[in-house]
Amino acid sequence: MPSTLLAATRTSVAVRRTVRRDAEVTRMTRYRGGTYSPTVDTVVFADGTTARTDLIRLNPNIDAYSLDFLGVAPTRPSQYRPANWSAVPNVAARAFEAEVDWIIRNSYPTLGTVELSRRVRGAGHLSGDAHLAEHEAIAATQAAIWHFTNGLRLDNRPLNVPVAVTPEPGAITFEFDGEPQLGGYTVELTSDTAVSLVLQKSVDGTAWRDVAASGLNVAAGYGRHRRGIGVGATASDSRPGRQHRGYRYYRLQVLADRGAFVDIEDVSFTLAGSGNYRNAERVVALYNYLVAGADAARSLTVVPRLIADRAVVGDVVGPFRFEATDAAALTAVGGTLIDAAGEPVTGPVHPGSDIYLRPAPGARRVTVTASVPAAQNGFGGRVITGVAHDSSLTPVALAVPTPTVIDFEVAF
């Protein structure tokens, strides 16, 4: 601790925090979206509503995402101004800057589709070798943002997973959400004798009919066995112009000798004629990845602060405790920043560190500026928004990762 603090007395030290409002662009223009844009996609939400998604392209060459699902898109060229998060008219969105910041930093177009696919695959959300397409990355990113700003939930329920499973003597009944057509089933079981399996279908869960060519004969022992089902074997409705439907209820019949031991550990299904989700599988994978990452970012993000609860005033003022998500560069106007040994602070200041101020002669006010970059895993910055001069138009989040720059005005 600097020796000049030994004779210091505790007096009032006030710190006022101001987030910088500066941005490199001063004005932006939004035009009506293109109907035939190659990156347009459509997403389905859990409540059944749908929405068209695309990047919002502002002039000059700035990409953005919508911050309000209920907002209004312009029908003619409209002027937008850069602003901070608190300027967003959508009040419900204001609690989620950390989440939206993380999404923007960790998705398209900040990351290319190849790198983004690698990260999503590495997190266990994406299978196969195919990369996300641009329109899929945009759709998932926009849906993840609306998840927080508007409480909308993308329909990410797997259609091939039953909503209810009911074991009964000699059979297992499966109820699905909707009426899927099945393309096959896989069963994992252990038995002490040969077992025959057959799949059945039902409209109401009461009257059952065998699914053609669905039988499976299994030898004694443990194994995982798959049976494909012919195209159309589980179609219940094939009216022209309508999507083919299957059945809501399926039942797996187990045929074995009386007293035989049969333990079915798992049954899974593949679908015929549709994907495993109401949305594209890669859109669901990225959406799940982004929502999980944004939720984690909320708990990891620490709002930058300069704490003066132990500060005393003398030739040197302090100590001040710096709190933030990660290390930051600190500079001072009206004084010099020093460490506990009295040496000038030249490198990044880490969270939890104590710093001191040596004011210029006669100064009673010093401004400390913290430039806080996003952490290496992409959280802790801020979101630059675009707010229209016409307040009825949708506010947007600029897809431009921005460090947090905060001025701490210290008065003593």
C-alpha positions as CSV (number, residue, x, y, z in Angstrom):
1,M,0.0,0.0,0.0
2,P,1.4,3.5,-0.8
3,S,2.9,5.1,2.3
4,T,1.0,8.3,1.7
5,L,-2.2,6.5,2.7
6,L,-1.0,6.0,6.2
7,A,-2.0,9.5,7.3
8,A,-5.1,9.6,5.1
9,T,-8.6,10.1,6.5
10,R,-11.8,8.6,5.3
11,T,-13.9,11.1,3.5
12,S,-16.7,10.8,1.0
13,V,-15.6,9.2,-2.3
14,A,-18.3,9.0,-5.0
15,V,-18.1,7.0,-8.2
16,R,-20.6,7.7,-11.0
17,R,-20.7,5.1,-13.8
18,T,-21.5,6.0,-17.4
19,V,-21.6,3.6,-20.4
20,R,-20.2,5.2,-23.5
21,R,-22.8,5.8,-26.2
22,D,-20.3,6.2,-29.1
23,A,-20.5,4.2,-32.2
24,E,-18.6,4.3,-35.5
25,V,-21.7,4.9,-37.5
26,T,-23.8,8.0,-37.1
27,R,-26.8,7.2,-39.2
28,M,-28.2,4.1,-41.0
29,T,-30.9,3.5,-43.5
30,R,-33.2,0.5,-43.6
31,Y,-35.0,-0.4,-46.8
32,R,-37.8,-2.8,-47.3
33,G,-36.6,-6.4,-47.2
34,G,-36.2,-8.3,-50.4
35,T,-38.9,-11.0,-51.0
36,Y,-36.5,-13.1,-53.0
37,S,-33.5,-12.8,-50.7
38,P,-31.4,-16.1,-50.8
39,T,-31.1,-16.1,-47.0
40,V,-34.8,-15.9,-46.2
41,D,-36.1,-18.8,-44.1
42,T,-39.3,-19.7,-42.1
43,V,-39.3,-20.9,-38.5
44,V,-42.1,-22.5,-36.5
45,F,-42.6,-21.7,-32.8
46,A,-43.9,-24.0,-30.1
47,D,-47.3,-22.3,-30.1
48,G,-47.7,-23.0,-33.8
49,T,-47.0,-19.5,-35.2
50,T,-44.5,-19.0,-38.0
51,A,-42.2,-16.2,-38.9
52,R,-40.0,-15.4,-41.9
53,T,-36.4,-14.7,-41.0
54,D,-33.5,-12.9,-42.7
55,L,-30.7,-10.6,-41.8
56,I,-31.8,-7.0,-41.7
57,R,-29.3,-5.2,-43.9
58,L,-28.8,-1.5,-43.1
59,N,-27.0,0.9,-45.3
60,P,-24.0,1.4,-45.1
61,N,-23.2,-2.4,-45.1
62,I,-24.3,-3.2,-41.6
63,D,-26.1,-6.5,-40.7
64,A,-28.6,-6.6,-37.9
65,Y,-31.3,-8.7,-36.2
66,S,-34.7,-7.8,-35.0
67,L,-35.2,-7.1,-31.3
68,D,-39.0,-7.2,-31.3
69,F,-41.1,-9.9,-32.9
70,L,-44.1,-7.6,-32.7
71,G,-42.3,-4.7,-34.3
72,V,-43.2,-3.2,-37.7
73,A,-40.9,-3.3,-40.7
74,P,-40.6,-0.2,-42.8
75,T,-42.3,0.0,-46.1
76,R,-40.1,2.8,-47.4
77,P,-36.5,3.9,-46.6
78,S,-36.3,4.7,-42.9
79,Q,-33.6,6.3,-40.8
80,Y,-32.0,4.6,-37.8
81,R,-29.6,5.9,-35.3
82,P,-27.1,3.9,-33.2
83,A,-28.0,3.7,-29.5
84,N,-27.2,1.7,-26.4
85,W,-29.4,-1.1,-25.0
86,S,-31.5,1.1,-22.7
87,A,-32.8,2.9,-25.8
88,V,-34.7,-0.2,-27.0
89,P,-38.5,0.6,-26.9
90,N,-39.3,-3.1,-26.2
91,V,-39.2,-3.0,-22.4
92,A,-39.3,-6.8,-22.0
93,A,-36.0,-7.0,-23.9
94,R,-34.0,-4.7,-21.6
95,A,-33.2,-7.4,-19.1
96,F,-31.4,-9.5,-21.7
97,E,-28.5,-7.5,-23.0
98,A,-25.9,-10.1,-21.8
99,E,-27.8,-12.9,-23.6
100,V,-28.2,-11.1,-26.9
101,D,-24.6,-9.9,-26.7
102,W,-23.4,-13.5,-26.4
103,I,-25.6,-14.7,-29.3
104,I,-24.3,-12.0,-31.6
105,R,-20.6,-12.8,-30.6
106,N,-21.0,-16.5,-31.1
107,S,-23.2,-16.8,-34.2
108,Y,-23.4,-15.7,-37.8
109,P,-22.2,-13.4,-39.3
110,T,-19.6,-12.8,-36.5
111,L,-18.5,-16.4,-37.1
112,G,-18.5,-18.0,-40.5
113,T,-20.8,-21.0,-41.1
114,V,-17.8,-23.5,-41.0
115,E,-16.5,-22.3,-37.7
116,L,-20.0,-22.0,-36.3
117,S,-20.8,-25.6,-37.4
118,R,-17.6,-26.8,-35.8
119,R,-18.5,-25.3,-32.4
120,V,-22.1,-26.5,-32.5
121,R,-21.0,-30.0,-33.4
122,G,-18.3,-29.9,-30.7
123,A,-20.9,-29.0,-28.1
124,G,-22.9,-32.1,-29.1
125,H,-25.9,-30.4,-30.7
126,L,-25.1,-31.1,-34.4
127,S,-24.6,-34.5,-36.0
128,G,-23.2,-35.4,-39.4
129,D,-20.6,-33.6,-41.4
130,A,-22.8,-31.1,-43.2
131,H,-22.2,-27.4,-42.3
132,L,-24.9,-24.9,-41.5
133,A,-26.2,-23.0,-44.5
134,E,-26.3,-19.2,-44.2
135,H,-30.1,-19.1,-44.1
136,E,-30.2,-21.7,-41.4
137,A,-27.7,-19.8,-39.3
138,I,-29.7,-16.6,-39.6
139,A,-33.0,-18.3,-38.8
140,A,-31.6,-19.9,-35.7
141,T,-29.9,-16.8,-34.5
142,Q,-33.0,-14.7,-35.0
143,A,-35.1,-17.3,-33.2
144,A,-32.7,-17.3,-30.3
145,I,-32.8,-13.6,-29.9
146,W,-36.7,-13.6,-30.0
147,H,-36.5,-16.3,-27.4
148,F,-35.2,-13.7,-24.9
149,T,-36.7,-10.5,-26.2
150,N,-40.2,-11.8,-26.8
151,G,-40.4,-15.0,-24.9
152,L,-40.9,-17.1,-28.1
153,R,-39.9,-20.7,-28.0
154,L,-38.8,-22.3,-31.3
155,D,-40.5,-25.7,-31.8
156,N,-37.5,-27.9,-31.0
157,R,-39.5,-31.0,-29.8
158,P,-38.3,-34.1,-31.7
159,L,-41.2,-35.6,-33.7
160,N,-39.7,-39.1,-33.5
161,V,-39.8,-39.2,-29.7
162,P,-43.0,-40.2,-28.0
163,V,-44.7,-37.9,-25.5
164,A,-45.9,-40.9,-23.5
165,V,-44.7,-44.4,-23.1
166,T,-46.9,-47.0,-21.3
167,P,-45.6,-50.4,-20.5
168,E,-48.1,-53.2,-20.2
169,P,-47.9,-57.0,-20.1
170,G,-46.5,-58.2,-23.4
171,A,-46.4,-54.8,-25.0
172,I,-45.3,-51.2,-24.9
173,T,-47.6,-48.4,-26.1
174,F,-46.2,-45.1,-27.5
175,E,-48.2,-41.9,-27.9
176,F,-46.8,-39.2,-30.2
177,D,-47.4,-35.5,-30.5
178,G,-49.1,-35.4,-33.9
179,E,-49.5,-38.3,-36.4
180,P,-46.1,-39.3,-37.6
181,Q,-45.3,-41.9,-40.3
182,L,-42.6,-44.2,-39.1
183,G,-39.7,-45.3,-41.2
184,G,-38.4,-47.9,-38.7
185,Y,-37.7,-48.8,-35.1
186,T,-34.7,-49.9,-33.1
187,V,-35.0,-51.9,-29.9
188,E,-32.4,-52.7,-27.3
189,L,-33.3,-55.8,-25.2
190,T,-32.1,-58.7,-23.2
191,S,-33.9,-62.1,-23.1
192,D,-33.3,-65.7,-22.1
193,T,-35.2,-67.1,-25.1
194,A,-36.0,-66.2,-28.7
195,V,-38.4,-63.3,-29.0
196,S,-40.7,-62.1,-31.8
197,L,-41.6,-58.4,-32.0
198,V,-44.3,-56.8,-34.1
199,L,-45.3,-53.1,-34.4
200,Q,-49.0,-52.1,-34.3
201,K,-50.8,-48.8,-35.2
202,S,-53.9,-47.2,-33.9
203,V,-55.9,-43.9,-34.4
204,D,-57.4,-43.9,-30.9
205,G,-55.1,-46.2,-28.8
206,T,-57.9,-48.8,-28.5
207,A,-58.3,-50.5,-31.9
208,W,-55.0,-51.9,-33.2
209,R,-53.8,-53.2,-36.5
210,D,-50.4,-54.8,-37.3
211,V,-48.0,-52.7,-39.4
212,A,-47.2,-54.6,-42.5
213,A,-43.7,-56.2,-42.6
214,S,-42.7,-54.8,-39.2
215,G,-42.0,-58.2,-37.5
216,L,-38.6,-58.8,-36.0
217,N,-37.2,-62.1,-34.6
218,V,-34.5,-61.9,-32.0
219,A,-32.3,-64.6,-30.6
220,A,-31.7,-65.1,-26.8
221,G,-29.2,-62.7,-25.2
222,Y,-28.5,-59.0,-25.3
223,G,-28.6,-57.0,-28.5
224,R,-29.6,-53.9,-30.4
225,H,-31.9,-54.6,-33.3
226,R,-33.3,-52.4,-36.0
227,R,-36.3,-53.0,-38.3
228,G,-37.1,-50.8,-41.3
229,I,-40.7,-50.3,-42.3
230,G,-41.9,-50.1,-45.9
231,V,-42.9,-46.7,-47.4
232,G,-46.6,-46.0,-46.7
233,A,-47.0,-48.8,-44.2
234,T,-48.0,-46.4,-41.5
235,A,-49.8,-43.8,-43.7
236,S,-53.4,-43.2,-42.5
237,D,-54.3,-40.3,-44.8
238,S,-53.2,-39.6,-48.4
239,R,-55.7,-37.1,-49.7
240,P,-54.4,-35.2,-52.7
241,G,-52.8,-31.9,-51.8
242,R,-52.5,-32.7,-48.2
243,Q,-49.5,-33.8,-46.2
244,H,-49.6,-37.6,-45.5
245,R,-50.4,-38.4,-42.0
246,G,-49.5,-41.5,-39.9
247,Y,-50.9,-42.5,-36.5
248,R,-50.8,-41.0,-33.0
249,Y,-50.5,-44.4,-31.3
250,Y,-48.1,-47.2,-31.9
251,R,-47.6,-50.4,-29.9
252,L,-44.7,-52.9,-29.8
253,Q,-46.0,-56.4,-29.2
254,V,-43.6,-58.8,-27.5
255,L,-44.2,-62.5,-28.3
256,A,-42.3,-65.0,-26.2
257,D,-42.8,-68.3,-24.3
258,R,-44.7,-68.1,-21.1
259,G,-42.4,-67.4,-18.2
260,A,-39.6,-66.1,-20.4
261,F,-37.5,-63.2,-19.2
262,V,-37.6,-60.2,-21.6
263,D,-36.2,-56.8,-20.6
264,I,-36.6,-54.1,-23.2
265,E,-34.2,-51.3,-22.3
266,D,-34.9,-48.8,-25.1
267,V,-37.0,-48.3,-28.2
268,S,-36.4,-45.5,-30.7
269,F,-38.0,-44.6,-33.9
270,T,-37.1,-43.0,-37.3
271,L,-39.6,-41.1,-39.4
272,A,-40.7,-41.5,-43.0
273,G,-41.6,-38.5,-45.2
274,S,-40.4,-35.8,-42.8
275,G,-37.5,-34.6,-40.7
276,N,-37.2,-35.2,-37.0
277,Y,-38.4,-31.6,-36.1
278,R,-41.0,-29.2,-37.5
279,N,-38.0,-26.9,-38.1
280,A,-34.8,-27.9,-40.0
281,E,-32.6,-30.1,-37.9
282,R,-29.6,-27.8,-38.2
283,V,-31.7,-24.8,-37.2
284,V,-32.8,-26.6,-34.1
285,A,-29.2,-27.6,-33.3
286,L,-27.9,-24.0,-33.5
287,Y,-30.9,-22.6,-31.6
288,N,-30.4,-25.0,-28.8
289,Y,-26.6,-24.2,-28.7
290,L,-27.2,-20.4,-28.7
291,V,-29.9,-20.5,-26.0
292,A,-27.8,-22.7,-23.7
293,G,-24.8,-20.5,-24.2
294,A,-26.7,-17.3,-23.7
295,D,-28.2,-18.6,-20.4
296,A,-24.7,-19.5,-19.2
297,A,-23.4,-16.0,-20.2
298,R,-26.0,-14.4,-17.9
299,S,-24.5,-16.1,-14.8
300,L,-20.9,-15.5,-16.0
301,T,-21.2,-11.8,-16.9
302,V,-20.2,-9.3,-14.3
303,V,-21.2,-5.7,-14.9
304,P,-18.0,-3.6,-14.7
305,R,-17.8,-1.6,-11.5
306,L,-15.3,0.5,-9.5
307,I,-16.0,-0.1,-5.8
308,A,-15.1,2.7,-3.4
309,D,-16.4,1.3,-0.1
310,R,-12.8,1.2,1.4
311,A,-11.4,4.3,-0.2
312,V,-9.7,7.0,1.8
313,V,-8.4,10.4,0.7
314,G,-4.9,11.7,1.0
315,D,-2.2,12.4,-1.5
316,V,-3.4,9.1,-2.9
317,V,-7.1,8.1,-3.1
318,G,-8.1,4.5,-2.7
319,P,-8.2,1.6,-2.7
320,F,-10.8,1.0,-5.4
321,R,-11.8,-2.6,-6.2
322,F,-12.3,-3.3,-9.9
323,E,-15.0,-5.8,-10.8
324,A,-15.7,-7.1,-14.3
325,T,-16.1,-10.2,-16.4
326,D,-12.5,-10.2,-17.5
327,A,-9.4,-8.0,-17.4
328,A,-9.7,-4.5,-18.8
329,A,-7.5,-1.6,-19.8
330,L,-7.9,1.3,-17.4
331,T,-6.8,4.9,-18.1
332,A,-7.3,8.1,-16.1
333,V,-7.8,11.8,-16.9
334,G,-7.0,14.2,-14.1
335,G,-4.7,11.8,-12.2
336,T,-2.6,8.7,-12.4
337,L,-3.6,5.1,-11.7
338,I,-1.1,3.3,-9.4
339,D,-1.0,-0.2,-7.9
340,A,-0.6,-1.1,-4.2
341,A,3.2,-0.7,-4.5
342,G,2.8,2.9,-5.8
343,E,3.8,2.0,-9.3
344,P,1.9,3.3,-12.4
345,V,-0.7,0.8,-13.7
346,T,0.5,-0.1,-17.3
347,G,-1.1,-3.4,-18.1
348,P,-4.6,-4.9,-17.9
349,V,-6.3,-4.7,-14.5
350,H,-7.8,-8.1,-13.5
351,P,-11.1,-8.5,-11.7
352,G,-10.8,-8.2,-7.9
353,S,-7.7,-6.1,-8.1
354,D,-7.2,-3.0,-5.9
355,I,-6.1,0.2,-7.7
356,Y,-5.3,3.7,-6.4
357,L,-5.5,7.2,-7.8
358,R,-2.8,9.9,-7.5
359,P,-4.8,13.1,-8.4
360,A,-3.2,15.9,-10.3
361,P,-2.5,18.9,-8.0
362,G,-5.7,20.6,-6.9
363,A,-7.9,18.0,-8.7
364,R,-11.1,16.8,-6.9
365,R,-12.4,14.8,-9.8
366,V,-10.8,12.1,-11.9
367,T,-12.3,10.2,-14.8
368,V,-11.3,6.5,-15.0
369,T,-12.1,4.8,-18.3
370,A,-12.4,1.1,-18.6
371,S,-12.3,-0.6,-22.0
372,V,-13.6,-4.1,-21.4
373,P,-13.2,-6.5,-24.3
374,A,-15.4,-9.6,-24.5
375,A,-14.0,-12.6,-22.8
376,Q,-12.3,-15.2,-24.9
377,N,-15.4,-17.4,-24.9
378,G,-17.4,-14.4,-26.2
379,F,-19.3,-12.7,-23.4
380,G,-19.1,-9.5,-21.4
381,G,-19.5,-6.9,-24.1
382,R,-22.5,-4.8,-25.1
383,V,-25.0,-4.6,-27.9
384,I,-25.2,-1.6,-30.2
385,T,-28.8,-1.1,-31.3
386,G,-30.4,0.6,-34.1
387,V,-33.5,2.6,-33.2
388,A,-35.7,4.2,-35.9
389,H,-36.6,7.8,-35.7
390,D,-40.2,6.5,-36.2
391,S,-40.6,4.8,-32.8
392,S,-43.2,2.4,-34.2
393,L,-40.6,0.6,-36.3
394,T,-38.7,-2.5,-35.1
395,P,-35.5,-1.8,-33.1
396,V,-32.5,-3.9,-34.2
397,A,-29.3,-5.3,-32.8
398,L,-26.3,-4.5,-35.0
399,A,-24.3,-7.7,-35.7
400,V,-21.1,-5.8,-34.7
401,P,-19.4,-7.2,-31.5
402,T,-18.6,-4.1,-29.4
403,P,-16.4,-3.9,-26.3
404,T,-17.9,-2.2,-23.2
405,V,-16.4,1.2,-22.6
406,I,-17.3,2.8,-19.3
407,D,-16.3,6.1,-17.7
408,F,-16.1,6.1,-13.9
409,E,-16.2,9.7,-12.6
410,V,-14.6,9.7,-9.2
411,A,-15.3,12.7,-7.0
412,F,-13.7,13.3,-3.6
